[in-house]
Amino acid sequence: MKITQILALGVCCILICNARAAKSRTYMDTITNKQKVLSFYKQIVGQRKTELIPEFIIEGYKQHNPTVKQGRAGITEMINFLKTLPSPPEGARSPIVRAIQDGDLVVLHLDVSFMGKRMAVIDLFKLKDGMLTEHWDAIQPLPDESGKAITATNGTTEIEHHASAEDSRLIVDQFYKVILNKQSASQFINPAYVEHDASVVASGKGLAGYLSEPERAVKIHRIISEGDFVVVQSQFNRNGKTFVFYEIFRVAGRKIAEHWSVEQAVPDDVKPEDMF
């Protein structure tokens, strides 16, 4: 099997032998899809139980990761590859940091370490009748962040379910509309705002300034929300290349209070639309 950076997600996820049950699992149908995805990670990816794949994945499973085959065959091939690797250590930390659900969509934010390399990953799954039907993702290598108080994936993890998902989504949607219209967005930023994207910090422009750079040409595909967390799936351009871009926003006091992101270049031989 060809091993690529994107396939490294499968390799790195051998650490998910004991994926935690998200503490945000409350409220009826929110349990079903989110817990189904977490169970998929634990039993299929972590414990490599290929015999259970038909219980989680539909035969016509649509894969937007261009290095993985379509359907159950792609998942089976990936898990069979994982079986050739050493077993994860007993009690290994789960790399799942955040789990967010909006109806039939579930987003996982992961901090994955493998063979001395660390990556931030965002997975997006679509489900129907309790079965995984579609998958998108992005993987970004991370630098050494030892000793840093703010890293690419740390910060708030628990969803505030008393917060309105619709209100949170509206704040982020309005924020982006203002940015795309080249207007000031300072009114959307909480005074206690925390930025986890080192590129935003290094730019010195703030989040709004960074996202509104003329060469970025942002195109939003989906906005997903649960409680005070909002995920934006989009694409942008840099130096003639198209990037897949996932952002997680936390909203507090009707303002953006925290921000994480994962970006990945679209391979040269892949149409950008195929990754969305």
Residue pairs with C-beta under 8 A, 6 or more apart in sequence:
1 7
1 77
1 81
2 67
3 11
3 81
4 67
5 139
5 141
6 65
6 66
6 67
6 68
6 137
6 139
6 264
7 67
7 68
7 78
7 81
8 114
8 117
8 119
8 139
9 65
9 112
9 119
9 121
9 123
9 137
9 139
10 45
10 68
10 78
10 79
10 81
10 82
11 81
11 82
11 85
11 114
12 95
12 112
12 113
12 114
12 117
12 119
12 121
13 41
13 45
13 46
13 82
13 95
13 110
13 112
14 45
14 46
14 82
14 85
14 87
14 88
14 114
15 46
15 88
15 92
15 93
15 94
15 95
15 112
15 113
15 114
16 41
16 42
16 45
16 46
16 88
16 92
16 94
16 95
16 96
17 42
17 46
17 47
17 87
17 88
17 92
18 42
18 46
18 91
18 92
18 94
19 38
19 41
19 42
19 46
19 94
19 96
20 38
20 94
20 96
21 35
21 38
22 34
22 35
22 38
22 96
22 99
23 158
24 30
24 34
24 99
24 100
24 158
24 159
24 161
24 226
24 227
25 31
25 34
25 35
26 161
27 161
30 101
30 226
32 130
33 101
33 103
33 104
33 105
33 106
33 127
33 130
34 99
34 101
34 106
36 56
36 106
36 127
36 130
36 131
36 132
37 99
37 106
37 108
37 125
37 127
37 132
38 96
38 99
38 108
39 56
40 56
40 57
40 132
41 96
41 108
43 49
43 52
43 56
44 50
44 52
44 53
44 56
44 75
44 79
45 79
45 82
46 88
48 79
48 82
48 83
50 76
50 79
50 80
50 83
53 72
53 75
53 76
53 79
54 72
56 131
56 132
57 71
57 72
57 75
57 131
57 132
58 72
58 128
58 131
58 132
58 133
59 71
59 72
60 71
60 133
61 70
61 71
61 72
61 74
61 75
61 132
61 133
61 134
61 135
62 70
62 133
62 134
62 135
63 69
63 70
63 71
63 74
63 134
63 135
64 134
64 135
64 136
64 137
64 274
64 275
64 276
65 135
65 136
65 137
65 275
66 267
66 270
66 274
66 275
68 74
68 75
68 77
68 78
69 77
95 110
95 111
95 112
95 113
95 121
96 108
96 109
96 110
97 109
97 110
97 111
97 153
97 154
97 157
98 107
98 108
98 109
98 157
98 229
98 248
99 106
99 107
99 108
99 109
100 106
100 107
100 108
100 109
100 159
100 224
100 225
100 226
100 229
100 231
100 248
101 107
101 226
102 165
102 224
102 225
102 226
102 231
104 126
104 127
104 128
105 124
105 125
105 126
105 127
105 222
105 224
106 124
106 125
106 127
107 122
107 123
107 124
107 125
107 224
107 231
107 246
107 248
108 121
108 122
108 123
108 125
109 120
109 121
109 122
109 153
109 248
109 260
109 262
110 120
110 121
110 122
110 123
110 153
111 118
111 119
111 120
111 121
111 152
111 153
112 118
112 119
112 120
112 121
113 119
117 141
118 141
118 142
118 144
119 139
119 140
119 141
119 142
120 139
120 140
120 142
120 152
120 153
120 260
120 262
121 137
121 138
121 139
121 140
121 262
122 137
122 138
122 231
122 246
122 248
122 262
123 135
123 136
123 137
124 135
124 136
124 137
124 222
124 224
124 231
124 233
124 246
125 132
125 134
125 135
126 132
126 133
126 134
126 135
127 133
136 233
136 244
136 275
136 276
138 244
138 245
138 246
138 262
138 263
138 264
139 262
139 264
140 152
140 262
140 263
140 264
142 152
143 198
145 151
145 152
150 194
150 195
150 196
151 196
152 196
152 197
152 198
152 260
153 196
153 260
154 196
155 194
155 196
155 250
155 258
155 260
156 250
156 258
159 226
159 227
159 228
159 229
160 227
160 228
161 226
161 227
162 227
163 227
163 228
163 251
165 225
165 226
165 227
166 225
167 251
167 254
168 225
168 227
168 228
168 229
168 230
168 249
168 251
169 223
169 225
169 230
171 188
171 230
171 251
171 254
171 255
171 256
172 223
172 225
172 230
172 232
172 249
172 251
172 256
173 223
174 188
175 185
175 188
175 208
175 256
176 211
176 218
176 220
176 232
178 184
178 185
178 188
178 208
179 185
179 208
179 211
179 212
179 218
180 212
180 218
182 212
184 208
185 208
185 212
186 208
187 255
188 208
188 255
188 256
189 206
189 207
189 208
189 255
189 256
190 252
190 253
190 255
190 256
190 257
192 252
192 257
193 207
193 255
193 256
193 257
193 258
193 259
194 257
194 258
194 259
195 201
195 207
195 258
195 259
196 258
196 259
196 260
196 261
197 210
197 259
197 260
197 261
199 210
200 206
200 207
200 210
200 259
200 261
203 209
203 210
205 213
207 256
207 259
211 218
215 237
215 238
216 236
216 237
216 238
217 236
217 237
218 234
218 235
218 236
218 245
219 234
219 235
219 236
220 232
220 233
220 234
221 233
221 234
221 235
221 276
222 231
222 232
222 233
223 230
223 231
223 232
223 233
224 230
224 231
224 232
224 233
225 231
228 250
228 251
228 252
229 248
229 249
229 250
229 251
230 248
230 249
230 250
230 251
231 246
231 247
231 248
231 249
232 245
232 246
232 247
232 249
233 244
233 245
233 246
233 276
234 245
234 246
234 247
235 242
235 243
235 244
235 245
235 266
235 272
235 276
236 242
236 243
236 245
237 243
241 265
241 266
242 265
242 266
242 272
243 263
243 264
243 265
243 266
244 263
244 264
244 265
244 266
244 272
244 275
244 276
245 261
245 262
245 263
246 261
246 262
246 263
247 259
247 260
247 261
248 259
248 260
248 261
249 256
249 258
249 259
250 256
250 257
250 258
250 259
251 257
252 258
266 272
266 275
